[in-house]
């Protein structure tokens, strides 16, 4: 990679959310976290006690849900290959091997599958 190629590289933070699969004991409950069909928004259902009346959280809808938008939102059935492609990890690995500084940061609760 030449010096002028570096200017063509996107130099921004990308935020991608990967929703964990629904666990077997959760199948009877309403799914609390879902991805939109355009794969950019995440919807979180609020507990019933917060969903109605004057106790609505800021940004919550009347249906008791709150939406967040990201660069990508990947549902629980996303494969490792799809994650790798969506996040552009091939390009990051190649840039790192060419001597550029890159960071991939996985954040989540203990046991949520960050190393999966």
N, C-alpha and C positions, 0 to 999 in steps of 0.2 A: 504494500500500500504506500503510495507516494503522499507527500505532504498535502497536495491539493485535494487528494481523496478524503482526507480527514474532515474537510469542510463539508463534504457531502453526507457524512455520517450524521444521523439524527442524534442530537445531544440533549435528551430530555428524559425525565423520569416517566416510566410507564407503570401504571397500577393495574394489576390483573387480580381478580378474585376468583378463587376456585372453591366452590361450595362442596362440602363433604357429602357423600352419599347418605341417604336416609337409612337409619339403622332399623333392624327388624322390629324392635319394640316401639318404634315411632310411626310405623305404618298405619296404626289406628288413629293417630292424631292428625290434625291439620298440619301440613308442611309449613314450618315457620320461616324458612329462607328459600326463595326461588329466584331463578334467573329469568329475565325477560326473553322474548323470542328473538330480539335483535342482538342478544348476547352482550349488552352494554350496561344493563341496569340490574340491580339486585333489590328484591323486595323482602322486607322483614316484617312479619306479622307481630303485632304487639300483644302482650297478655290481655285477656278479657278485661281485667280491672283497669287497664290503661286505655282501652280502645274506645270507650264511650264517654259522653258527657264532658264536663269541665276538666277532666284529667288527661286530655289528649296531649301528647308530647309535641313540642314544636316541630313542624314539618309533617306531622302524621295526617293521614287522610281520615275521612269519616269511617271508612271501612276498617280502621284499626291497623293500617299498614304504613310503613315508611319506605320510600325508595331512595336508592343511592346510585349514582352513575359512575362508571369506571371505564378505562380503556377497553377492558373485556371482562365478561363475567362467564365463568365456565361452570356448567352444572356438574353434579356428582358423578355422572357417567362418562366424563371426559377421560380419554386415555392419556398416558404419559406422552405419546407421540403428538397428540393434538395440542397438549399443553406446550410442548417444546416448540412446535410450529407457530402457535398463536403468539407466544412470547418472543419469538425471533431469537431463540437461544443459539441457533447455529451461527448467526452473524456475531453474537456476543462472544462465543467461543473463538471464532476466527479472529475477531478483533483482539482478544486477549493474547492469542498466539502470535499476533503481529506486534505485540508490545504495548497495546493500549490498555488503559485501566477500565475495567468493567466491574459491575456489581450486580449480583442476583441476590435479593434479600427475601427470605421466606419468613413470614411472621404468622404466628397463630398459637392457640392454646396447646398446652402439653397433650400429646396423644392425638392431635388433629390431623396428622399425616404429612407433616412438612418434609420428612425425609423419604416419603413414598416414591 
